[in-house]
Amino acid sequence: FLPVLVVIAAADMARMPTLRLLPNLEMPIMGFGVGTAWFRASGEKAEQLKNSVVAALDAGFRHLDDAEMYGNETPFGDGVHEWLARTGTDRRQLFITGKVYSCDEPGPAAVCRASLAASRLPYYDLYLVHSPFQRGGEPFRKSLLDIWREVETLVDDGLVKAVGVSNWRIEDLNAVMDSARIKPVCNQVEAHPHLQQPALVEWCTAHGIAVTAYSPLAPLRADCGPLVDGAVAEVAKKHGKTTGQVLLRWSMQTGRGVITTSSRAERMQEYLDSFSFQLDKADVDLISKAGSVKHMRMFWSECPQFAKL
């Protein structure tokens, strides 16, 4: 079963294209993430996170992305529940992703239950193993297959609808694919023109695993002048769009969903307007070629496993 790009049917999903993860489960292709900017948010920052979640939902996002590692499940859940109560929207109209990092102790099952309780959510639509190893590259004490078997029980128990991974390489996926009772349906990885990983995208697609890009706008924040000021700016001018919109379209048109974020309502709307146009093949090729000149990884760069990926 291969992930298929479809147009979502529900009107309150803002008519955003989706990736079909399972025959009865579709993921909006663009998600709103609450990671880096609101890492371990508390006090005023937690209030800002809650308000940003509400603003994102008001703007039209219906896919939200959180994680145990972010340490902000409570204000994240507060924003979700405030918006649901105000709008009278059913929880089932949202697609919410969670992630587990503490795979050894307390382990995926306990972490998932704790995150759901903190967010006051009954289930996750998608639950990801955040990484195949610890942040410094050290392996977990548990094998990846043992971790995956525990993750599978979350589907059995109705706590999650689908399961997947994040930051996994082909060799990590191979460690579980043959023995998995429930296959991963998504691999969320850092991806942008300076970190394309075409072999990983091709492998995942061939095995029915959707690829979602986090940090798709990294070239706008890093020292990537030649790419942004050159190819991306050229394409943006051609279409009358922003460089951010062009980078989001590049990711989506090269086989990836995207996770993006902002605390500004006007920026959220800008990102959602990425569905108002398409790049042609020459645009995509120009950006891909310009981006491939430089290799850059913004996250997990301390892991030796990623030194050449």
Residue pairs with C-beta under 8 A, 6 or more apart in sequence:
1 22
1 23
1 208
2 205
2 206
2 208
3 19
3 20
3 21
3 185
3 186
3 205
3 208
3 209
3 210
4 19
4 20
5 17
5 18
5 19
5 20
5 29
6 17
6 18
6 19
6 20
6 26
7 15
7 17
7 18
8 15
8 16
8 17
8 18
8 26
8 28
10 93
12 62
12 89
12 93
13 28
13 62
13 93
14 60
14 61
14 62
14 272
16 28
16 29
16 30
16 60
16 62
16 63
16 272
16 275
17 28
17 29
17 252
17 275
18 26
18 27
18 28
18 29
19 26
19 27
19 29
19 186
19 210
19 212
19 257
20 26
20 27
21 27
21 126
21 162
21 164
21 185
21 186
21 210
22 161
22 162
22 185
25 125
25 161
25 162
25 185
26 95
27 63
27 95
27 125
27 126
27 186
27 210
27 212
27 257
28 61
28 62
28 63
28 95
29 63
29 252
29 257
29 258
30 61
30 63
30 248
30 252
30 257
30 258
30 259
30 260
30 271
30 272
30 274
31 61
31 63
31 64
31 65
31 95
31 97
31 212
31 257
31 258
31 259
31 260
32 53
32 56
32 61
32 63
32 64
32 65
32 259
32 260
32 261
32 268
33 64
33 65
33 66
33 214
33 259
33 260
33 261
34 49
34 52
34 53
34 64
34 65
34 66
34 70
34 72
34 76
34 261
35 65
35 66
35 67
35 69
35 70
35 214
35 261
36 261
37 261
37 263
38 45
38 46
38 48
38 49
38 52
38 70
38 72
38 75
39 70
39 71
39 72
40 70
40 71
40 72
41 48
41 49
41 71
41 72
41 75
46 72
46 74
46 75
47 75
48 263
49 72
49 75
49 76
49 79
50 75
50 76
50 78
50 79
50 82
51 79
52 79
52 261
52 262
52 263
53 64
53 75
53 76
53 78
53 79
53 80
53 83
54 79
54 82
54 83
55 263
55 265
55 268
56 64
56 268
57 64
57 79
57 80
57 83
57 87
57 94
58 83
58 265
59 265
59 268
59 269
59 272
60 268
60 269
60 272
61 268
61 272
62 93
62 94
62 95
63 94
63 95
63 96
63 97
64 76
64 80
64 94
64 95
64 96
64 97
65 96
65 97
65 188
65 214
65 259
66 72
66 73
66 76
66 96
66 97
66 98
66 99
66 115
66 119
67 98
67 99
67 100
67 101
67 128
67 130
68 98
68 99
68 100
68 101
68 102
68 111
68 114
68 115
68 130
69 99
69 101
69 130
70 76
73 115
73 118
73 119
74 118
74 119
76 119
77 118
77 119
77 120
77 121
80 94
80 96
80 119
80 121
81 120
83 89
84 90
84 91
84 94
91 121
91 122
94 125
95 125
95 126
96 121
96 124
96 125
96 126
97 124
97 125
97 126
97 127
97 128
97 188
98 112
98 115
98 116
98 119
98 124
98 126
98 127
98 128
98 160
99 127
99 128
99 129
99 130
99 166
100 108
100 111
100 112
100 115
100 127
100 128
100 129
100 130
100 151
101 111
101 130
101 131
102 111
103 129
103 140
103 142
103 147
104 140
104 141
104 142
106 114
107 142
107 150
108 129
108 147
108 150
108 151
108 154
109 150
109 153
109 154
112 124
112 127
112 154
112 159
112 160
113 159
116 122
116 123
116 124
116 159
123 158
123 159
123 160
123 161
124 159
124 160
124 161
125 160
125 161
125 162
126 160
126 161
126 162
126 163
126 164
126 185
126 186
127 151
127 154
127 159
127 160
127 162
127 163
127 164
128 163
128 164
128 165
128 166
128 186
128 188
129 147
129 148
129 151
129 163
129 164
129 165
129 166
129 168
130 166
130 167
131 166
131 167
131 168
131 300
132 144
132 165
132 167
132 168
132 169
132 172
132 175
132 305
133 139
133 140
133 303
133 305
134 140
135 300
135 302
135 303
136 302
136 303
137 302
137 303
137 304
137 305
140 147
143 175
144 172
144 175
144 176
145 175
145 176
145 179
148 176
148 180
148 184
149 181
151 163
152 163
152 180
152 181
152 182
154 160
154 163
155 161
155 162
155 163
155 182
162 185
162 186
163 182
163 184
163 185
164 184
164 185
164 186
164 187
164 188
164 209
164 210
165 172
165 173
165 184
165 186
165 187
165 188
166 187
166 188
166 189
166 214
167 188
167 189
167 190
167 300
168 187
168 189
169 200
169 305
169 309
170 199
170 200
170 203
173 184
173 187
173 203
173 204
173 207
173 209
176 184
177 183
177 184
177 207
183 207
183 208
183 209
184 209
185 208
185 209
185 210
186 209
186 210
186 211
186 212
186 257
187 200
187 204
187 209
187 210
187 211
187 212
188 211
188 212
188 213
188 214
188 259
189 197
189 200
189 211
189 212
189 213
189 214
190 213
190 214
190 215
190 218
190 297
190 298
190 299
190 300
191 197
191 201
191 211
191 213
191 214
191 215
191 216
191 251
191 256
192 213
192 215
192 216
192 217
192 218
192 219
192 247
192 251
192 291
192 296
193 219
193 227
193 232
193 247
193 250
193 287
193 288
193 290
193 291
193 292
194 218
194 219
194 222
194 224
194 227
194 291
194 292
194 294
194 295
194 296
195 218
195 295
195 296
195 297
196 254
196 288
196 291
196 292
197 309
200 211
201 211
201 254
201 255
201 256
204 210
204 211
205 211
205 255
210 257
211 255
211 256
211 257
212 256
212 257
212 258
212 259
213 251
213 256
213 257
213 258
213 259
214 259
214 299
215 298
215 299
216 247
216 248
216 250
216 251
216 256
216 258
216 259
216 260
217 244
217 247
217 248
217 260
218 224
218 296
218 298
219 227
219 228
219 232
219 247
219 291
219 296
220 228
220 243
220 244
220 247
221 298
222 296
222 298
224 294
224 296
226 290
226 293
226 294
227 287
227 290
227 291
227 293
227 294
228 243
230 290
231 286
231 287
231 289
231 290
231 291
232 243
232 246
232 247
232 287
232 290
233 243
234 286
235 246
235 279
235 283
235 286
235 287
236 242
236 243
236 245
236 246
238 283
239 246
239 277
239 279
239 283
241 273
241 274
241 277
242 270
244 267
244 270
244 271
245 270
245 271
245 273
245 274
245 277
246 279
246 283
246 287
247 287
248 258
248 260
248 271
248 274
249 274
249 277
249 278
249 279
250 279
250 283
250 284
250 287
250 288
251 257
251 258
252 258
252 274
253 278
253 279
253 284
254 284
254 288
260 271
262 268
262 271
279 287
297 306
297 309
300 306
